[in-house]
Amino acid sequence: MAKQQTFVDKSKKQKQTGVNVKVVKAVKVAKGSFKYNEKFVKLDDIAKVTEIK
């Protein structure tokens, strides 16, 4: 029996709300160098990017 639904069909049905944004913060370490913290944040609107802490 053939497969009725493909992964592409499933992904098209899912409606995405919001935008995923990658946030990178530079943190100064005691030695004087910098460490970078990365995380993904989901926002409702792209205009709210400036409000991320």
C-alpha positions, 0 to 999 in steps of 0.5 A: 500500500502506497504512502498517502501523505508525505512529510512535505504535505504535513509541513504545509498544513502546519500554520506558523505563528510568529517569527524565530530569531537567533539572539547572540549576546557578548559577555565579558569574562574575567580574563578580559576576553568575550564569550558569546551566548546564543539562543533562539527566541520566538516572537509574535511580530518582527517589530518586537526585536528591539525589546529582547533582553 
